[in-house]
Amino acid sequence: MSAPAVVGIKASAGRRTKPRVQHRKAIVTFVAPFGILFALFYLVPIGYAIHQSLQVIERQGTFGQAHEVFGG
């Protein structure tokens, strides 16, 4: 029993073409609010927490004024 022959394949089937996006402005319009809110409520707090974790509070004496310095 022989293998079935493949019929109807074009010569350029191996070459891939990039699909064209037709409504780029609409996509950006709907995705932008999500991106802004995601950055504002997810990425910014993570960045701030990393920044705070690298700071150390130092005082001059027991009751001196506190100031933050880089603690690494």
Secondary structure, DSSP 8 states (H G I E B T S, - for coil): -------S--GGGGS------S-HHHHHHHHHHHHHHHIIIIIHHHHHHHHHHTEEEEESSSS--EEEEE--
